Amino acid sequence: MNKNDVLDLFDFELEDESFEENIIEVVSLESLTKEEVLEKIMDKSTNKRYEVTNDLKNALENIDSYSISEKFRNELTLLNAYFSNPPMTFLNEKKLTDLEKGDLILIGDSNTPSTMFVVFENHPEEEYVSGHPVVENSFIATNLSVNINPEQNSLNTELAVLSEYSYDMGYSIINLNGGYLGFINIDNVEILQKLNTKKSNYKKIDHPVDSRDPHRSSLLAQLNYLSTLSFEDIEDEKKDFNELIIKVNPNLLSERKFLNG
């Protein structure tokens, strides 16, 4: 069997196309006009996912920069569509004190593996965040957990928010180097939390014995430890948390194609 015969057995081109479709494209304003950007990201004829840089987001939302005239009618129509369903914003870094509802972060210390955590409230003055643990392994999720589809989060993969567990986590155990994982569309979490759990994709815990119990117990023990630890050393460390920055995780970069520089 020659090389061409081998290649014919596999559709490499199709695989590459599929991979490209899953890549999130990050758009900036470096070489496109605002109308061209709006036309690209609001094009519903493709399944491409777009994110915008923070500078582009601010430029698009600057209402005073648009002309109210017949010439700019298409631009204003696209802008209206943009505001009704804005894309996610890609950030390279974020101050701890600027973390907001929906931000997905990593928490942990030198003795424990990192755990994903979605922020629901930030308390800068008290130097802690409140939220829920997040897992990629949906095996340990229950009927009280919330399923997050790939298009609803920055990681572009299926996640489960363990909304049955709420924690306060001090700033001291947030991973600063690569601990920012973008964010989850938090509206979906809140809506699904209010729905009857009969519609959940996950099973209710089957007492007295459930195969998920050991895994959940291990995770909860780790979270309890981290939550307690994060408030123990606040007085000793005396860090200026107002200046600390959490940097983007490399996994987010690998899932994205940066357009226009």
SULURUR-V708081 format. One record per helix or strand of 2 or more residues. SS is the DSSP state (helix for helix, strand for strand). FROM is the first residue (numbers start at 0). LEN is the number of residues. Records with the same first field share a line. If there is no record, write none. Layout:
# SULURUR-V708081
SS=FROM-LEN, FROM-LEN
This chain:
# SULURUR-V708081
helix=2-6, 11-11, 33-8, 53-7, 62-3, 69-15, 95-3, 137-3, 149-3, 170-3, 185-9, 196-3, 212-20, 233-4, 240-3, 249-5
strand=23-4, 48-5, 87-3, 92-3, 102-5, 114-9, 127-8, 145-3, 158-3, 166-4, 179-5, 244-4, 255-3
